[in-house]
Amino acid sequence: MSNYSHPEDEFIFITNEEGEKERFRIILTFEHDETGNQYMVVAPEEDEDAQVQGNDDIVEQDVYAFRYEEEGEQLKLFTIEDDDEWDMVEEVLNTFQEDEETE
């Protein structure tokens, strides 16, 4: 289906609706084998809404997914609006999380 990578300590800045730049940690990037589209899953650097278990392992955290294109040093992010595309991204993220838990 897709090959993914888990960048270590990589961040991206995304401008919010108020025009302020927010820092997000890149959780996962992958390219879909059939379409060649590239995707990125990110989480807010300081997610105040993350639910934490007793041993400080994050159980639930807000994450955001984008399709992206690289143009030189710049990244163009595109929102994912198609339900089938969302389902595919969710499937890859779930597989990634399962792989992380078994390591």
trRosetta pair geometry for C-beta under 8 A, 3 or more apart (Angstrom, degrees):
i j d omega theta_ij theta_ji phi_ij phi_ji
1 32 7.7 -50 165 -143 70 69
1 33 6.2 -173 166 11 22 121
1 88 8.0 -169 -177 -157 118 95
1 91 7.6 -89 170 116 160 123
1 92 7.0 -156 122 -87 126 92
2 30 4.7 65 155 163 122 128
2 31 6.5 -179 -152 81 93 40
2 32 5.3 -48 -96 -109 114 47
2 33 5.8 -143 -88 -19 51 86
2 88 7.9 105 -28 169 137 102
2 92 5.3 -22 60 -108 138 129
3 30 6.2 179 90 -144 41 91
3 31 6.6 0 57 49 84 85
3 33 7.5 90 -5 -67 80 95
4 28 5.4 -1 -179 -172 126 104
4 29 6.7 161 -156 84 75 38
4 30 3.5 -43 -98 -81 82 114
4 92 6.2 135 -56 178 137 113
4 96 5.7 -60 89 -89 157 118
5 28 7.3 154 77 -153 41 58
5 29 5.5 -14 57 62 90 88
5 30 7.1 162 13 -79 62 63
6 27 7.2 -37 -137 166 81 48
6 28 5.9 -29 -99 -99 67 70
6 96 7.3 145 -74 -163 107 117
6 100 7.7 119 -91 -87 156 111
7 10 3.7 -29 139 16 135 131
7 26 4.8 18 54 95 129 121
7 28 8.0 -179 12 -98 79 20
7 29 6.5 44 -22 2 109 112
9 25 7.8 -57 -132 -141 35 101
10 25 7.4 110 78 -161 50 60
10 26 4.5 -26 91 39 101 123
11 23 5.4 -3 -177 -171 129 98
11 24 6.5 150 -158 77 74 42
11 25 5.7 -45 -101 -100 77 48
11 26 6.6 -159 -96 -8 21 85
11 45 6.7 18 -128 -85 123 114
12 23 7.7 150 78 -153 34 54
12 24 5.3 -24 64 64 83 96
12 26 5.9 79 -12 -59 106 100
12 40 7.5 41 -6 159 159 149
12 42 6.2 -81 46 -108 117 145
12 75 7.0 -46 -139 51 128 153
13 21 4.5 8 179 -176 117 114
13 22 6.8 153 -154 72 65 33
13 23 5.7 -33 -97 -94 74 60
13 24 7.5 157 -99 17 23 79
14 21 7.1 144 71 -151 25 64
14 22 5.7 -29 65 61 78 87
14 24 5.8 18 4 -4 113 126
14 42 7.5 140 -22 94 135 160
14 77 7.0 -11 -118 15 110 164
15 19 6.2 -14 -174 -148 110 35
15 20 7.0 154 -150 77 65 25
15 21 5.5 -41 -90 -91 65 63
15 22 7.7 140 -110 13 17 76
16 19 7.2 -51 71 15 66 17
16 20 5.3 -9 40 61 107 79
16 21 7.7 175 0 -100 79 14
16 22 5.5 57 -39 -12 110 119
22 44 6.7 -43 161 -127 123 91
22 45 7.8 -162 168 10 79 100
23 44 7.8 85 86 -161 58 58
23 45 4.4 11 102 -24 100 137
24 42 3.9 46 151 166 130 127
24 43 6.3 154 -162 71 87 27
24 44 5.9 -58 -108 -100 76 34
24 45 6.3 -131 -104 -38 22 75
24 64 7.3 -64 -140 45 150 116
25 42 6.5 154 75 -159 41 75
25 43 5.3 -20 58 62 95 85
25 44 7.7 22 13 108 84 15
25 45 5.6 118 -33 -99 91 61
26 29 6.5 -3 178 -42 122 100
26 40 6.2 -58 -137 -165 101 107
26 41 7.6 103 -164 76 59 51
26 42 5.5 -43 -102 -101 48 86
27 41 4.7 -56 65 103 110 95
27 42 6.2 173 3 -108 89 25
27 43 5.6 68 -46 -9 120 102
27 63 6.3 -38 9 -132 154 125
28 40 7.3 163 89 -154 55 44
28 41 4.4 13 53 44 97 112
28 92 7.6 171 141 132 142 105
28 93 6.7 166 53 -109 155 74
28 96 5.4 -1 -109 -154 151 169
29 38 6.9 2 -176 -177 97 98
29 39 6.9 169 -153 89 53 53
29 40 5.0 -11 -104 -103 83 74
29 41 7.6 -156 -72 20 40 69
30 38 7.4 176 95 -151 35 59
30 39 5.5 -11 62 58 78 97
30 92 5.7 -138 55 178 161 148
31 36 6.5 -14 -178 -156 107 40
31 37 7.1 169 -152 86 63 35
31 38 5.0 -30 -98 -98 79 72
31 39 7.5 167 -90 16 30 74
32 35 4.6 19 93 44 125 96
32 36 6.7 -47 73 7 78 13
32 37 5.0 15 28 54 116 84
32 38 7.9 -143 7 -76 74 26
32 39 7.0 65 -34 -11 93 113
32 88 6.8 26 -110 152 128 141
37 67 5.4 -38 178 -145 118 117
38 67 6.8 113 76 -165 52 66
38 68 5.4 -61 99 67 103 76
38 69 6.9 134 44 -87 114 43
38 70 7.5 3 54 -15 160 92
39 65 6.2 1 -175 -173 110 101
39 66 6.9 164 -152 86 64 43
39 67 5.6 -44 -95 -103 73 55
39 68 7.0 127 -119 13 22 83
39 80 7.9 26 -125 -68 111 132
39 89 5.8 -158 -165 -112 157 105
39 92 7.5 113 76 68 144 154
40 65 7.1 164 85 -151 46 56
40 66 5.3 -12 58 60 93 91
40 68 5.2 19 -3 -4 117 133
40 77 7.5 -77 49 -115 126 99
41 63 5.5 15 179 171 99 123
41 64 7.2 163 -154 82 55 38
41 65 4.9 -22 -100 -97 76 82
41 89 7.3 150 -74 -178 107 107
41 93 5.8 121 -90 -99 162 113
42 63 6.7 157 80 -159 33 74
42 64 5.4 -23 63 62 86 89
42 65 7.8 161 18 -87 68 34
42 66 7.4 3 6 8 110 106
43 47 5.9 -47 168 -48 102 135
43 61 5.4 13 -141 143 138 124
43 62 6.5 135 -140 87 83 61
43 63 4.9 -48 -81 -102 87 74
43 64 7.4 154 -88 15 38 75
44 47 4.5 127 69 -78 103 78
44 62 6.5 25 6 78 106 110
47 50 4.1 82 104 -35 113 106
47 58 8.0 67 70 -137 129 142
47 61 5.4 81 101 -152 166 95
47 62 5.8 -178 -142 38 126 93
49 61 7.9 126 91 -140 79 50
49 62 5.9 46 75 -19 121 117
50 58 5.1 -38 177 -139 126 115
50 60 6.7 176 -154 91 58 56
50 61 4.4 1 -116 -105 102 84
50 62 7.3 -110 -74 9 72 74
51 58 7.3 111 73 -160 51 67
51 59 5.1 -51 97 61 99 102
51 60 4.4 27 36 48 112 99
51 61 7.7 -136 29 -63 65 54
52 56 6.0 -13 -171 -132 118 41
52 57 7.4 144 -156 71 69 34
52 58 6.0 -48 -102 -102 69 56
52 59 6.9 151 -125 6 16 89
53 56 7.3 -69 71 10 68 11
53 57 5.0 -11 46 61 116 84
53 58 7.7 177 6 -110 85 8
53 59 5.0 100 -41 -45 100 114
58 61 5.1 23 162 -48 132 118
63 93 7.4 156 102 -146 152 145
65 80 5.9 -13 104 7 101 138
65 86 7.7 137 71 -127 137 67
65 89 4.8 111 168 170 162 147
65 93 7.3 -99 -77 -55 132 134
66 77 4.3 -22 179 -159 152 99
66 78 6.2 132 -173 57 88 44
66 79 6.7 -55 -120 -95 80 35
66 80 6.8 -163 -124 -25 31 93
67 77 7.6 130 73 -162 45 52
67 78 4.5 -31 70 67 94 106
67 79 8.0 -4 25 83 86 10
67 80 5.9 116 -20 -77 95 88
67 85 7.5 -40 -53 179 124 137
68 75 5.3 -10 -170 -173 126 103
68 76 6.3 154 -156 78 68 51
68 77 5.2 -27 -99 -101 93 57
68 78 6.8 179 -84 16 39 79
69 75 7.4 149 76 -158 41 56
69 76 4.8 -9 58 55 91 106
69 78 7.5 44 -4 -14 94 114
70 74 7.4 146 -160 83 53 50
70 75 5.9 -31 -102 -102 63 67
70 76 7.9 -163 -78 18 17 77
71 74 4.8 -20 70 70 90 101
71 75 7.7 164 25 -94 74 18
71 76 6.2 46 -2 -19 114 108
80 85 5.1 -145 -162 115 107 120
80 86 5.5 141 131 -76 122 75
80 89 6.3 -28 -142 -11 175 152
81 85 7.7 40 58 53 39 131
82 85 4.0 76 75 8 104 112
82 86 6.8 -172 91 -11 53 83
83 86 5.5 -53 -148 35 34 114
83 87 6.4 37 153 -22 66 103
84 87 5.6 -50 -149 33 33 114
84 88 6.6 34 152 -19 64 103
85 88 5.7 -53 -152 34 33 112
85 89 6.5 31 151 -17 65 105
86 89 5.8 -56 -148 38 32 109
86 90 6.1 32 154 -19 67 108
87 90 5.7 -56 -147 38 29 112
87 91 6.3 33 153 -22 64 105
88 91 5.7 -53 -150 33 30 113
88 92 6.6 28 154 -16 64 104
89 92 5.9 -55 -150 37 32 109
89 93 6.3 32 152 -18 66 108
90 93 5.6 -55 -145 38 31 112
90 94 6.3 33 155 -20 65 106
91 94 5.8 -53 -147 36 29 111
91 95 6.4 29 154 -17 63 106
92 95 5.7 -56 -149 37 31 112
92 96 6.3 36 151 -22 65 106
93 96 5.5 -52 -147 35 32 115
93 97 6.4 32 154 -19 65 104
94 97 5.7 -53 -147 36 31 111
94 98 6.4 32 153 -19 64 105
95 98 5.7 -54 -149 36 32 112
95 99 6.4 33 152 -19 65 106
96 99 5.7 -57 -151 36 30 112
96 100 6.4 31 152 -21 65 106
97 100 5.6 -52 -147 34 33 113
97 101 6.5 34 154 -21 64 105
98 101 5.8 -55 -150 33 32 112
98 102 6.7 23 155 -15 64 108
99 102 6.1 -63 -151 37 31 106
99 103 6.8 35 153 -29 65 105
100 103 6.0 -54 -153 23 33 113
